Amino acid sequence: MHKMYDTHSFASSNYINQNITSACHDNNISNHLEFKYNNLNNKVSIHQDDAISFLKKLPSQSVDLIVTDPAYSGMNNKLKLGKGRIVGQYSQKGDKESKWFSEFEDSEENYIEFLSQCKRVLKKSTGHIYIMFDSYSLLTLGSIVRDYFDIKNLITWDKVNIGMGHYYRRRHEYIIFATNNNNRKIKNRKFPDVWRFKRVHNSAYPTQKPVEVFQAMIYASAEENFTVCDPFLGSGSSAIAAIKNSCNFIGCDISNKSIEVASSRISKYIESGKDIMQKNSTSVEENIFWE
Ligand SMILES: C[S@@+](CC[C@H](N)C(=O)[O-])C[C@H]1O[C@@H](n2cnc3c(N)ncnc32)[C@H](O)[C@@H]1O
């Protein structure tokens, strides 16, 4: 992979970029950026890589929390979204100029390899994992999660307003919350399993999720300085949520557009405290549970 971003353009007094060698077994990942914040005590590193190949390069038990939103292929193939019905030319997914990103081949075999790598990198005694699902992938892949992790909750993300749908119109997604077969609890027992956050409208990155969805996961399951991992980074919403919780973050995405978008979003956030890709809160509740 060749380097396609100018690290000098990110120069600022609050963060630095440099190639990472310490977090990985080897130096095979050439396309990566590192940002430091909180007086350089916390680190965010993002890599351009395939999720499974990236996870394989991480040391065992090096991550406290996985929060992730994979690009499942099943739902889109099933619904046959076709040319431009949803965003851009779906049939050109993954092409350089295409608006739509590549998908993770969510065959059972691939998913098993993905989960077994997640299990290996997560700490045994304390690791928690949150995996997002649309309803189609939940029914086809969700039960496999049980073979690797101890599922504690099926959380519903209520997007408040209805979206597309051929029969009933979709208004929600699911999140499986599980532990790495340990008994570590979440922050407190007052949090509900239905989360109401509006979707991000006119997002610059397809399927950009509200930071609040990841913030809920990280707030409930992490402590300061924990290492949070997202191997399907997209626009970087999970990284922004990790920074808001003073956690270290390590993530990857296969797409160079994602790395470009997420790196400028992260650097601007560290520099200014402003999220350039989500200007307003998506919460509709009076009290969000981390406030
Ligand atoms: C649903 S999006 C994630 C959106 C993200 N949560 C956000 O808020 O912006 C899924 C991401 O997975 C990436 N992706 C697809 N196949 C991948 C693979 N094999 N390995 C890593 N990333 C992949 C896509 O490029 C896309 O950015």
The ligand as an SDF file (V2000), in Angstrom:
LIG
                    3D

 27 29  0  0  0  0  0  0  0  0999 V2000
  -20.8560    0.6470    8.2020 C   0  0  0  0  0  0  0  0  0  0  0  0
  -19.3600    1.4090    7.7960 S   0  0  0  0  0  0  0  0  0  0  0  0
  -18.7420    1.9980    9.3250 C   0  0  0  0  0  0  0  0  0  0  0  0
  -19.2800    3.3540    9.6140 C   0  0  0  0  0  0  0  0  0  0  0  0
  -18.7260    3.9470   10.8800 C   0  0  0  0  0  0  0  0  0  0  0  0
  -19.2130    3.2580   12.0530 N   0  0  0  0  0  0  0  0  0  0  0  0
  -19.0400    5.4170   10.9760 C   0  0  0  0  0  0  0  0  0  0  0  0
  -19.7230    5.8340   11.9280 O   0  0  0  0  0  0  0  0  0  0  0  0
  -18.6470    6.1680   10.0900 O   0  0  0  0  0  0  0  0  0  0  0  0
  -18.3410    0.0230    7.4950 C   0  0  0  0  0  0  0  0  0  0  0  0
  -16.9290    0.3240    7.0370 C   0  0  0  0  0  0  0  0  0  0  0  0
  -16.2890   -0.9380    6.8150 O   0  0  0  0  0  0  0  0  0  0  0  0
  -15.3060   -0.7500    5.7930 C   0  0  0  0  0  0  0  0  0  0  0  0
  -14.9350   -2.0760    5.2850 N   0  0  0  0  0  0  0  0  0  0  0  0
  -15.5350   -2.8520    4.3470 C   0  0  0  0  0  0  0  0  0  0  0  0
  -14.8940   -4.0300    4.2140 N   0  0  0  0  0  0  0  0  0  0  0  0
  -13.8720   -4.0080    5.0960 C   0  0  0  0  0  0  0  0  0  0  0  0
  -12.8760   -4.9400    5.4560 C   0  0  0  0  0  0  0  0  0  0  0  0
  -12.7800   -6.1250    4.8650 N   0  0  0  0  0  0  0  0  0  0  0  0
  -11.9980   -4.5860    6.4130 N   0  0  0  0  0  0  0  0  0  0  0  0
  -12.0710   -3.3650    7.0280 C   0  0  0  0  0  0  0  0  0  0  0  0
  -12.9850   -2.4420    6.7220 N   0  0  0  0  0  0  0  0  0  0  0  0
  -13.8920   -2.7610    5.7820 C   0  0  0  0  0  0  0  0  0  0  0  0
  -15.9800    0.1690    4.8030 C   0  0  0  0  0  0  0  0  0  0  0  0
  -15.0000    0.8520    4.0370 O   0  0  0  0  0  0  0  0  0  0  0  0
  -16.7720    1.1010    5.7190 C   0  0  0  0  0  0  0  0  0  0  0  0
  -16.0640    2.2710    6.0000 O   0  0  0  0  0  0  0  0  0  0  0  0
  1  2  1  0
  2  3  1  0
  2 10  1  0
  3  4  1  0
  4  5  1  0
  5  6  1  0
  5  7  1  0
  7  8  2  0
  7  9  1  0
 10 11  1  0
 11 12  1  0
 11 26  1  0
 12 13  1  0
 13 14  1  0
 13 24  1  0
 14 15  1  0
 14 23  1  0
 15 16  2  0
 16 17  1  0
 17 18  1  0
 17 23  2  0
 18 19  1  0
 18 20  2  0
 20 21  1  0
 21 22  2  0
 22 23  1  0
 24 25  1  0
 24 26  1  0
 26 27  1  0
M  CHG  2   2   1   9  -1
M  END
$$$$
